[in-house]
Amino acid sequence: MRRIGMILWVALGLLTAAPAQADTRSEILATYGQFAAAQNARDLVRIKEVLLDSSDFLWVSDGKSVWGRDALIARMSSFQSLDIWRVEPLLDRARVVDVAPDVAYLHMPLDLHLGTKSAPSVTRFLVSILFRKTAEGWRIAALFTTLDNP
């Protein structure tokens, strides 16, 4: 029930929010850039730094709800043990929407390269990320990933 409430809240925010202002857009994309670079470097410490430090942090991945940033780090570390793990966001298709003065939403496709050297694969995902502005700057508060089904 909590997940449905979160999805409805995000959907309502998207319907009523104005497009992001230029500084918010660039700040959100810069924060996401730090997150993607840390993933590609397999730097779990840097990944954790851009996540909101809250038990309410949520990552929905592969039909699973992962609560809290430590749980995300544990789950992501198992994926990153593969020979190949690289995210390639399609930033030219990124959309940033202001939800509130300290909340913004980023939606975009990305290609996830993963697997072994002998059997690499590329999967296109849609990524939706809720950001919250804190005293330390923008942080990822929720992350939703799903396969891109055009």
Residue pairs with C-beta under 8 A, 6 or more apart in sequence:
3 60
3 65
6 58
6 142
10 99
10 105
10 128
10 130
10 142
13 97
13 99
13 100
13 103
13 105
14 97
14 99
14 105
17 97
17 98
17 99
17 100
17 105
18 97
18 98
19 96
19 97
19 98
20 28
20 96
20 97
20 98
20 104
21 98
24 96
24 98
24 104
25 96
27 137
27 138
28 96
28 104
28 106
28 131
28 138
29 91
29 94
29 96
29 106
31 50
31 131
31 137
31 138
31 139
31 140
32 89
32 94
32 106
32 129
32 140
34 46
34 49
34 50
35 47
35 50
35 140
36 87
36 89
37 46
38 44
38 46
38 47
38 49
38 50
39 47
39 76
39 80
39 85
39 86
39 87
40 85
40 86
40 87
42 80
42 85
44 73
44 76
44 77
44 80
47 72
47 73
47 76
48 69
48 70
48 73
50 138
50 139
50 140
51 57
51 69
51 72
51 139
51 140
52 69
52 132
52 134
52 139
52 140
52 141
53 69
53 139
54 68
54 69
54 141
55 67
55 68
56 67
56 141
57 67
57 68
57 69
57 72
57 140
57 141
57 142
58 65
58 66
58 67
58 141
58 142
58 143
59 65
59 66
59 71
59 72
59 75
59 142
59 143
59 144
59 145
60 66
60 142
60 143
60 144
60 145
61 75
61 143
61 145
62 145
66 72
66 75
72 143
79 85
79 114
82 114
82 115
82 116
83 115
83 116
83 117
83 120
84 113
84 114
84 115
84 116
84 117
84 120
85 113
85 114
86 112
86 113
86 114
87 110
87 111
87 112
87 113
88 110
88 111
88 112
88 113
89 108
89 109
89 110
89 127
90 108
90 109
90 110
90 111
91 108
93 108
93 109
94 106
94 107
94 108
95 106
95 107
95 108
96 104
96 105
96 106
97 104
97 105
97 107
98 104
99 105
99 130
101 133
102 132
102 133
103 130
103 131
103 132
103 133
103 141
104 130
104 131
104 133
104 138
105 128
105 129
105 130
105 131
106 127
106 128
106 129
106 131
107 126
107 127
107 128
107 129
108 126
108 127
109 124
109 125
109 126
109 127
109 148
110 124
110 125
110 127
111 122
111 123
111 124
111 125
112 122
112 123
112 124
112 125
113 120
113 121
113 122
114 120
114 121
114 123
115 121
123 147
124 147
124 148
125 145
125 146
125 147
125 148
126 145
126 146
126 147
126 148
127 143
127 144
127 145
128 143
128 144
128 145
129 140
129 142
129 143
129 144
130 140
130 141
130 142
130 143
131 138
131 139
131 140
131 141
132 138
132 139
132 141
133 139
